[in-house]
Amino acid sequence: MIDVLKKLLKWGFNNNTWAWFHILAGGLLAKLFGFWVVVVLALGWEVVEFLLESGGSFEKCKKTYGSVERWAYDSIGDIIGAIACAAIVVW
């Protein structure tokens, strides 16, 4: 469990430049449209991003991120960040 949290912190937040943009968008969109819109958009965006960047191929995903595991932590970090900021803004 500690290893998962370390990887999430490292790959999902600290080494994930785009996570901060997801966090900002989560807060702004929650303020404008509501919490649940952010939840749907955050999840949907990661699916679209995967399909656009890798064409749905985990092999191409490995080339971009280094490994499928790293991509997963990156995506989870984006989703958690956006939803957490949305929750803070709304509640």
N, CA, C and O atoms as CSV, one atom per row, in Angstrom:
chain,resi,resn,atom,element,x,y,z
A,1,MET,N,N,0.822,-1.201,0.000
A,1,MET,CA,C,0.000,0.000,0.000
A,1,MET,C,C,0.864,1.263,0.000
A,1,MET,O,O,0.556,2.231,-0.696
A,2,ILE,N,N,1.934,1.249,0.775
A,2,ILE,CA,C,2.836,2.392,0.834
A,2,ILE,C,C,3.467,2.631,-0.534
A,2,ILE,O,O,3.631,3.777,-0.954
A,3,ASP,N,N,3.825,1.541,-1.234
A,3,ASP,CA,C,4.435,1.653,-2.559
A,3,ASP,C,C,3.464,2.298,-3.552
A,3,ASP,O,O,3.864,3.118,-4.378
A,4,VAL,N,N,2.207,1.927,-3.467
A,4,VAL,CA,C,1.188,2.498,-4.354
A,4,VAL,C,C,1.069,3.998,-4.095
A,4,VAL,O,O,1.009,4.784,-5.040
A,5,LEU,N,N,1.036,4.395,-2.842
A,5,LEU,CA,C,0.919,5.818,-2.510
A,5,LEU,C,C,2.154,6.593,-2.948
A,5,LEU,O,O,2.041,7.726,-3.416
A,6,LYS,N,N,3.343,5.989,-2.800
A,6,LYS,CA,C,4.575,6.645,-3.252
A,6,LYS,C,C,4.559,6.860,-4.759
A,6,LYS,O,O,4.928,7.929,-5.244
A,7,LYS,N,N,4.128,5.830,-5.501
A,7,LYS,CA,C,4.059,5.958,-6.962
A,7,LYS,C,C,3.002,6.977,-7.368
A,7,LYS,O,O,3.219,7.752,-8.299
A,8,LEU,N,N,1.868,6.986,-6.687
A,8,LEU,CA,C,0.834,7.963,-6.992
A,8,LEU,C,C,1.344,9.381,-6.747
A,8,LEU,O,O,1.116,10.279,-7.558
A,9,LEU,N,N,2.024,9.572,-5.642
A,9,LEU,CA,C,2.578,10.886,-5.337
A,9,LEU,C,C,3.625,11.295,-6.368
A,9,LEU,O,O,3.641,12.437,-6.828
A,10,LYS,N,N,4.500,10.353,-6.728
A,10,LYS,CA,C,5.582,10.665,-7.665
A,10,LYS,C,C,5.067,10.815,-9.092
A,10,LYS,O,O,5.272,11.857,-9.715
A,11,TRP,N,N,4.402,9.788,-9.616
A,11,TRP,CA,C,3.979,9.774,-11.017
A,11,TRP,C,C,2.643,10.481,-11.231
A,11,TRP,O,O,2.416,11.074,-12.285
A,12,GLY,N,N,1.777,10.421,-10.254
A,12,GLY,CA,C,0.447,10.990,-10.414
A,12,GLY,C,C,0.384,12.479,-10.168
A,12,GLY,O,O,-0.472,13.168,-10.723
A,13,PHE,N,N,1.299,12.991,-9.327
A,13,PHE,CA,C,1.249,14.409,-8.988
A,13,PHE,C,C,2.568,15.141,-9.221
A,13,PHE,O,O,2.618,16.078,-10.017
A,14,ASN,N,N,3.628,14.732,-8.545
A,14,ASN,CA,C,4.878,15.499,-8.595
A,14,ASN,C,C,5.528,15.542,-9.972
A,14,ASN,O,O,6.020,16.597,-10.374
A,15,ASN,N,N,5.548,14.453,-10.697
A,15,ASN,CA,C,6.171,14.416,-12.023
A,15,ASN,C,C,5.140,14.484,-13.140
A,15,ASN,O,O,5.414,14.076,-14.269
A,16,ASN,N,N,3.987,14.985,-12.836
A,16,ASN,CA,C,2.890,15.050,-13.793
A,16,ASN,C,C,2.525,16.525,-14.008
A,16,ASN,O,O,1.695,17.087,-13.295
A,17,THR,N,N,3.162,17.124,-14.998
A,17,THR,CA,C,2.935,18.539,-15.274
A,17,THR,C,C,1.468,18.841,-15.541
A,17,THR,O,O,0.953,19.859,-15.078
A,18,TRP,N,N,0.801,17.984,-16.271
A,18,TRP,CA,C,-0.578,18.236,-16.654
A,18,TRP,C,C,-1.568,18.066,-15.513
A,18,TRP,O,O,-2.695,18.553,-15.603
A,19,ALA,N,N,-1.176,17.390,-14.449
A,19,ALA,CA,C,-2.092,17.222,-13.313
A,19,ALA,C,C,-2.536,18.568,-12.760
A,19,ALA,O,O,-3.686,18.727,-12.349
A,20,TRP,N,N,-1.637,19.523,-12.749
A,20,TRP,CA,C,-1.975,20.837,-12.192
A,20,TRP,C,C,-2.987,21.572,-13.060
A,20,TRP,O,O,-3.798,22.343,-12.547
A,21,PHE,N,N,-2.948,21.343,-14.365
A,21,PHE,CA,C,-3.960,21.917,-15.243
A,21,PHE,C,C,-5.308,21.228,-15.044
A,21,PHE,O,O,-6.357,21.868,-15.119
A,22,HIS,N,N,-5.273,19.920,-14.790
A,22,HIS,CA,C,-6.512,19.191,-14.495
A,22,HIS,C,C,-7.123,19.699,-13.184
A,22,HIS,O,O,-8.341,19.846,-13.078
A,23,ILE,N,N,-6.289,19.960,-12.209
A,23,ILE,CA,C,-6.750,20.472,-10.921
A,23,ILE,C,C,-7.396,21.847,-11.104
A,23,ILE,O,O,-8.476,22.109,-10.574
A,24,LEU,N,N,-6.737,22.704,-11.844
A,24,LEU,CA,C,-7.281,24.037,-12.115
A,24,LEU,C,C,-8.609,23.938,-12.861
A,24,LEU,O,O,-9.578,24.610,-12.506
A,25,ALA,N,N,-8.649,23.103,-13.887
A,25,ALA,CA,C,-9.891,22.926,-14.650
A,25,ALA,C,C,-10.991,22.343,-13.775
A,25,ALA,O,O,-12.150,22.740,-13.897
A,26,GLY,N,N,-10.647,21.407,-12.893
A,26,GLY,CA,C,-11.635,20.820,-11.993
A,26,GLY,C,C,-12.289,21.865,-11.115
A,26,GLY,O,O,-13.507,21.865,-10.939
A,27,GLY,N,N,-11.487,22.749,-10.567
A,27,GLY,CA,C,-12.032,23.808,-9.718
A,27,GLY,C,C,-12.880,24.800,-10.492
A,27,GLY,O,O,-13.965,25.182,-10.054
A,28,LEU,N,N,-12.377,25.215,-11.643
A,28,LEU,CA,C,-13.104,26.187,-12.454
A,28,LEU,C,C,-14.416,25.611,-12.988
A,28,LEU,O,O,-15.461,26.257,-12.914
A,29,LEU,N,N,-14.352,24.411,-13.518
A,29,LEU,CA,C,-15.563,23.796,-14.067
A,29,LEU,C,C,-16.591,23.483,-12.985
A,29,LEU,O,O,-17.796,23.574,-13.222
A,30,ALA,N,N,-16.114,23.115,-11.797
A,30,ALA,CA,C,-17.044,22.870,-10.693
A,30,ALA,C,C,-17.765,24.152,-10.303
A,30,ALA,O,O,-18.958,24.145,-10.000
A,31,LYS,N,N,-17.027,25.241,-10.317
A,31,LYS,CA,C,-17.633,26.533,-9.973
A,31,LYS,C,C,-18.681,26.936,-11.008
A,31,LYS,O,O,-19.720,27.500,-10.665
A,32,LEU,N,N,-18.397,26.641,-12.276
A,32,LEU,CA,C,-19.303,27.031,-13.351
A,32,LEU,C,C,-20.463,26.057,-13.561
A,32,LEU,O,O,-21.600,26.476,-13.779
A,33,PHE,N,N,-20.168,24.748,-13.495
A,33,PHE,CA,C,-21.163,23.757,-13.906
A,33,PHE,C,C,-21.550,22.740,-12.839
A,33,PHE,O,O,-22.574,22.070,-12.976
A,34,GLY,N,N,-20.759,22.610,-11.782
A,34,GLY,CA,C,-21.091,21.674,-10.721
A,34,GLY,C,C,-20.133,20.506,-10.618
A,34,GLY,O,O,-19.391,20.194,-11.550
A,35,PHE,N,N,-20.170,19.881,-9.481
A,35,PHE,CA,C,-19.255,18.790,-9.136
A,35,PHE,C,C,-19.369,17.601,-10.082
A,35,PHE,O,O,-18.358,17.104,-10.576
A,36,TRP,N,N,-20.587,17.145,-10.337
A,36,TRP,CA,C,-20.769,15.923,-11.128
A,36,TRP,C,C,-20.357,16.097,-12.581
A,36,TRP,O,O,-19.976,15.127,-13.235
A,37,VAL,N,N,-20.426,17.295,-13.085
A,37,VAL,CA,C,-19.927,17.561,-14.437
A,37,VAL,C,C,-18.429,17.313,-14.474
A,37,VAL,O,O,-17.915,16.742,-15.436
A,38,VAL,N,N,-17.727,17.740,-13.436
A,38,VAL,CA,C,-16.277,17.524,-13.361
A,38,VAL,C,C,-15.957,16.036,-13.286
A,38,VAL,O,O,-15.020,15.576,-13.939
A,39,VAL,N,N,-16.707,15.290,-12.513
A,39,VAL,CA,C,-16.473,13.843,-12.401
A,39,VAL,C,C,-16.592,13.187,-13.776
A,39,VAL,O,O,-15.718,12.422,-14.183
A,40,VAL,N,N,-17.659,13.485,-14.476
A,40,VAL,CA,C,-17.874,12.888,-15.807
A,40,VAL,C,C,-16.789,13.333,-16.782
A,40,VAL,O,O,-16.242,12.516,-17.523
A,41,LEU,N,N,-16.479,14.625,-16.779
A,41,LEU,CA,C,-15.458,15.135,-17.698
A,41,LEU,C,C,-14.069,14.586,-17.382
A,41,LEU,O,O,-13.313,14.265,-18.298
A,42,ALA,N,N,-13.728,14.476,-16.121
A,42,ALA,CA,C,-12.406,13.961,-15.750
A,42,ALA,C,C,-12.226,12.522,-16.214
A,42,ALA,O,O,-11.190,12.169,-16.778
A,43,LEU,N,N,-13.223,11.705,-15.978
A,43,LEU,CA,C,-13.154,10.303,-16.418
A,43,LEU,C,C,-13.168,10.202,-17.941
A,43,LEU,O,O,-12.381,9.464,-18.534
A,44,GLY,N,N,-14.062,10.944,-18.554
A,44,GLY,CA,C,-14.165,10.922,-20.015
A,44,GLY,C,C,-12.916,11.444,-20.694
A,44,GLY,O,O,-12.480,10.904,-21.711
A,45,TRP,N,N,-12.341,12.496,-20.134
A,45,TRP,CA,C,-11.135,13.078,-20.721
A,45,TRP,C,C,-9.992,12.066,-20.746
A,45,TRP,O,O,-9.263,11.988,-21.735
A,46,GLU,N,N,-9.829,11.310,-19.700
A,46,GLU,CA,C,-8.735,10.336,-19.663
A,46,GLU,C,C,-8.930,9.231,-20.700
A,46,GLU,O,O,-7.961,8.745,-21.282
A,47,VAL,N,N,-10.169,8.839,-20.927
A,47,VAL,CA,C,-10.449,7.840,-21.967
A,47,VAL,C,C,-10.118,8.428,-23.339
A,47,VAL,O,O,-9.445,7.786,-24.145
A,48,VAL,N,N,-10.588,9.639,-23.601
A,48,VAL,CA,C,-10.321,10.293,-24.881
A,48,VAL,C,C,-8.822,10.510,-25.063
A,48,VAL,O,O,-8.286,10.264,-26.144
A,49,GLU,N,N,-8.156,10.959,-24.031
A,49,GLU,CA,C,-6.711,11.189,-24.092
A,49,GLU,C,C,-5.965,9.900,-24.432
A,49,GLU,O,O,-5.041,9.912,-25.246
A,50,PHE,N,N,-6.361,8.798,-23.813
A,50,PHE,CA,C,-5.727,7.508,-24.107
A,50,PHE,C,C,-5.941,7.126,-25.561
A,50,PHE,O,O,-5.010,6.692,-26.240
A,51,LEU,N,N,-7.158,7.287,-26.034
A,51,LEU,CA,C,-7.464,6.918,-27.415
A,51,LEU,C,C,-6.740,7.807,-28.424
A,51,LEU,O,O,-6.262,7.320,-29.449
A,52,LEU,N,N,-6.659,9.102,-28.140
A,52,LEU,CA,C,-5.990,10.021,-29.059
A,52,LEU,C,C,-4.473,9.845,-29.052
A,52,LEU,O,O,-3.844,9.823,-30.110
A,53,GLU,N,N,-3.887,9.719,-27.866
A,53,GLU,CA,C,-2.434,9.614,-27.762
A,53,GLU,C,C,-1.896,8.280,-28.237
A,53,GLU,O,O,-0.845,8.218,-28.875
A,54,SER,N,N,-2.613,7.220,-27.929
A,54,SER,CA,C,-2.066,5.900,-28.211
A,54,SER,C,C,-2.882,5.105,-29.216
A,54,SER,O,O,-2.514,3.984,-29.570
A,55,GLY,N,N,-3.970,5.668,-29.672
A,55,GLY,CA,C,-4.825,4.940,-30.595
A,55,GLY,C,C,-5.418,3.691,-29.975
A,55,GLY,O,O,-5.789,2.761,-30.691
A,56,GLY,N,N,-5.511,3.655,-28.659
A,56,GLY,CA,C,-6.051,2.501,-27.956
A,56,GLY,C,C,-5.050,1.374,-27.780
A,56,GLY,O,O,-5.418,0.271,-27.376
A,57,SER,N,N,-3.783,1.643,-28.082
A,57,SER,CA,C,-2.742,0.620,-27.994
A,57,SER,C,C,-1.871,0.834,-26.760
A,57,SER,O,O,-1.315,1.914,-26.561
A,58,PHE,N,N,-1.759,-0.202,-25.939
A,58,PHE,CA,C,-0.903,-0.094,-24.762
A,58,PHE,C,C,0.572,-0.028,-25.151
A,58,PHE,O,O,1.390,0.475,-24.381
A,59,GLU,N,N,0.918,-0.525,-26.327
A,59,GLU,CA,C,2.309,-0.455,-26.788
A,59,GLU,C,C,2.710,0.996,-27.056
A,59,GLU,O,O,3.803,1.414,-26.676
A,60,LYS,N,N,1.848,1.753,-27.696
A,60,LYS,CA,C,2.124,3.175,-27.926
A,60,LYS,C,C,2.107,3.941,-26.611
A,60,LYS,O,O,2.842,4.911,-26.430
A,61,CYS,N,N,1.267,3.493,-25.712
A,61,CYS,CA,C,1.198,4.104,-24.382
A,61,CYS,C,C,2.539,3.945,-23.669
A,61,CYS,O,O,2.997,4.866,-22.993
A,62,LYS,N,N,3.162,2.790,-23.817
A,62,LYS,CA,C,4.473,2.542,-23.205
A,62,LYS,C,C,5.521,3.491,-23.767
A,62,LYS,O,O,6.404,3.940,-23.035
A,63,LYS,N,N,5.436,3.801,-25.059
A,63,LYS,CA,C,6.407,4.715,-25.670
A,63,LYS,C,C,6.273,6.125,-25.106
A,63,LYS,O,O,7.270,6.819,-24.912
A,64,THR,N,N,5.051,6.540,-24.848
A,64,THR,CA,C,4.820,7.889,-24.331
A,64,THR,C,C,5.175,8.010,-22.853
A,64,THR,O,O,5.832,8.967,-22.442
A,65,TYR,N,N,4.741,7.043,-22.062
A,65,TYR,CA,C,4.873,7.148,-20.607
A,65,TYR,C,C,5.982,6.293,-20.018
A,65,TYR,O,O,6.364,6.492,-18.865
A,66,GLY,N,N,6.496,5.363,-20.771
A,66,GLY,CA,C,7.538,4.476,-20.265
A,66,GLY,C,C,7.002,3.126,-19.835
A,66,GLY,O,O,7.699,2.116,-19.932
A,67,SER,N,N,5.779,3.104,-19.364
A,67,SER,CA,C,5.134,1.851,-18.972
A,67,SER,C,C,3.637,2.097,-18.828
A,67,SER,O,O,3.195,3.231,-18.643
A,68,VAL,N,N,2.878,1.037,-18.914
A,68,VAL,CA,C,1.434,1.144,-18.721
A,68,VAL,C,C,1.142,1.526,-17.274
A,68,VAL,O,O,0.195,2.265,-17.005
A,69,GLU,N,N,1.948,1.028,-16.347
A,69,GLU,CA,C,1.761,1.365,-14.930
A,69,GLU,C,C,1.915,2.870,-14.712
A,69,GLU,O,O,1.129,3.483,-13.992
A,70,ARG,N,N,2.924,3.451,-15.334
A,70,ARG,CA,C,3.133,4.883,-15.162
A,70,ARG,C,C,1.978,5.680,-15.776
A,70,ARG,O,O,1.541,6.680,-15.207
A,71,TRP,N,N,1.488,5.239,-16.930
A,71,TRP,CA,C,0.323,5.887,-17.539
A,71,TRP,C,C,-0.879,5.820,-16.598
A,71,TRP,O,O,-1.605,6.802,-16.444
A,72,ALA,N,N,-1.089,4.668,-15.974
A,72,ALA,CA,C,-2.222,4.501,-15.066
A,72,ALA,C,C,-2.126,5.466,-13.890
A,72,ALA,O,O,-3.114,6.103,-13.527
A,73,TYR,N,N,-0.938,5.577,-13.291
A,73,TYR,CA,C,-0.771,6.511,-12.176
A,73,TYR,C,C,-0.944,7.952,-12.627
A,73,TYR,O,O,-1.522,8.763,-11.903
A,74,ASP,N,N,-0.453,8.276,-13.805
A,74,ASP,CA,C,-0.608,9.617,-14.360
A,74,ASP,C,C,-2.091,9.947,-14.529
A,74,ASP,O,O,-2.546,11.020,-14.130
A,75,SER,N,N,-2.829,9.030,-15.115
A,75,SER,CA,C,-4.258,9.251,-15.340
A,75,SER,C,C,-5.033,9.329,-14.030
A,75,SER,O,O,-5.909,10.179,-13.870
A,76,ILE,N,N,-4.711,8.451,-13.103
A,76,ILE,CA,C,-5.381,8.467,-11.801
A,76,ILE,C,C,-5.087,9.769,-11.070
A,76,ILE,O,O,-5.971,10.335,-10.427
A,77,GLY,N,N,-3.850,10.247,-11.166
A,77,GLY,CA,C,-3.498,11.531,-10.555
A,77,GLY,C,C,-4.305,12.675,-11.140
A,77,GLY,O,O,-4.769,13.550,-10.410
A,78,ASP,N,N,-4.473,12.670,-12.465
A,78,ASP,CA,C,-5.288,13.701,-13.118
A,78,ASP,C,C,-6.726,13.670,-12.606
A,78,ASP,O,O,-7.306,14.706,-12.283
A,79,ILE,N,N,-7.284,12.482,-12.540
A,79,ILE,CA,C,-8.685,12.328,-12.117
A,79,ILE,C,C,-8.860,12.727,-10.653
A,79,ILE,O,O,-9.773,13.483,-10.321
A,80,ILE,N,N,-7.995,12.225,-9.783
A,80,ILE,CA,C,-8.088,12.565,-8.357
A,80,ILE,C,C,-7.931,14.060,-8.152
A,80,ILE,O,O,-8.675,14.668,-7.383
A,81,GLY,N,N,-6.966,14.651,-8.838
A,81,GLY,CA,C,-6.722,16.087,-8.684
A,81,GLY,C,C,-7.923,16.924,-9.092
A,81,GLY,O,O,-8.335,17.826,-8.363
A,82,ALA,N,N,-8.482,16.624,-10.254
A,82,ALA,CA,C,-9.630,17.394,-10.735
A,82,ALA,C,C,-10.835,17.235,-9.816
A,82,ALA,O,O,-11.500,18.215,-9.482
A,83,ILE,N,N,-11.113,16.007,-9.410
A,83,ILE,CA,C,-12.281,15.755,-8.562
A,83,ILE,C,C,-12.083,16.332,-7.162
A,83,ILE,O,O,-13.022,16.872,-6.578
A,84,ALA,N,N,-10.883,16.224,-6.626
A,84,ALA,CA,C,-10.614,16.775,-5.290
A,84,ALA,C,C,-10.771,18.296,-5.286
A,84,ALA,O,O,-11.370,18.861,-4.370
A,85,CYS,N,N,-10.241,18.943,-6.293
A,85,CYS,CA,C,-10.376,20.397,-6.359
A,85,CYS,C,C,-11.841,20.793,-6.554
A,85,CYS,O,O,-12.307,21.771,-5.970
A,86,ALA,N,N,-12.563,20.028,-7.375
A,86,ALA,CA,C,-13.987,20.307,-7.564
A,86,ALA,C,C,-14.732,20.193,-6.243
A,86,ALA,O,O,-15.587,21.020,-5.928
A,87,ALA,N,N,-14.403,19.167,-5.479
A,87,ALA,CA,C,-15.058,18.974,-4.176
A,87,ALA,C,C,-14.760,20.140,-3.238
A,87,ALA,O,O,-15.649,20.610,-2.528
A,88,ILE,N,N,-13.532,20.600,-3.231
A,88,ILE,CA,C,-13.145,21.720,-2.364
A,88,ILE,C,C,-13.901,22.985,-2.768
A,88,ILE,O,O,-14.388,23.722,-1.910
A,89,VAL,N,N,-13.997,23.229,-4.046
A,89,VAL,CA,C,-14.665,24.440,-4.541
A,89,VAL,C,C,-16.170,24.402,-4.232
A,89,VAL,O,O,-16.748,25.411,-3.828
A,90,VAL,N,N,-16.791,23.248,-4.421
A,90,VAL,CA,C,-18.239,23.153,-4.254
A,90,VAL,C,C,-18.643,23.059,-2.791
A,90,VAL,O,O,-19.618,23.679,-2.366
A,91,TRP,N,N,-17.889,22.283,-2.024
A,91,TRP,CA,C,-18.275,22.114,-0.626
A,91,TRP,C,C,-17.415,22.964,0.224
A,91,TRP,O,O,-17.571,22.974,1.445
